[in-house]
């Protein structure tokens, strides 16, 4: 599942992280101020930005 599909499905950041890194890694590494949660937040923010039209900046003119 992609990050955007996870957002659309109403999944939490932790659930999205489990799709990206695996349930075992999330169980071992997830914490409120840890690297994995921070990375998941950034993935979600980037997916939302791209879906909101940010992808246009990546297309050569």
C-alpha positions in Angstrom: 0.0 0.0 0.0 1.3 3.4 -0.8 1.4 6.3 1.7 -1.3 8.2 -0.1 -3.6 5.1 -0.2 -3.0 4.7 3.5 -4.0 8.3 4.1 -7.1 7.9 2.0 -8.0 4.8 4.0 -7.8 6.7 7.3 -4.7 4.8 8.5 -2.6 6.3 11.3 1.0 7.2 10.9 2.0 4.1 12.8 -0.1 1.9 10.5 1.5 3.6 7.5 4.9 3.0 9.0 4.1 -0.7 9.5 3.3 -0.9 5.7 6.6 0.8 4.9 9.0 -0.8 7.3 7.1 -3.9 8.6 5.2 -4.6 11.8 8.2 -6.0 13.6 10.4 -3.0 12.9 7.6 -0.6 14.1 7.1 -2.7 17.3 10.8 -2.4 18.0 11.5 1.2 16.9 8.3 3.3 17.3 8.3 6.0 19.9 6.6 9.3 20.4 9.8 11.2 19.6 11.7 8.6 17.6 13.2 8.6 14.2 10.6 6.3 12.7 7.6 8.5 13.8 9.4 11.6 12.5 10.1 9.9 9.1 6.5 8.7 8.9 5.2 12.2 9.5 7.5 13.5 6.8 6.3 10.8 4.4 2.6 11.7 5.1 3.3 15.4 4.7 5.2 14.9 1.4 2.4 12.6 0.0 -0.2 15.3 0.9 1.9 18.0 -0.7 2.4 16.0 -3.9 -1.3 15.1 -4.1 -2.2 18.8 -3.6 -0.3 19.8 -6.8 3.3 19.8 -5.6 4.1 17.1 -8.3 3.9 19.9 -10.9 7.2 21.3 -9.5 8.9 18.0 -10.5 7.9 18.1 -14.1 10.4 19.7 -16.4 9.2 22.6 -18.5 
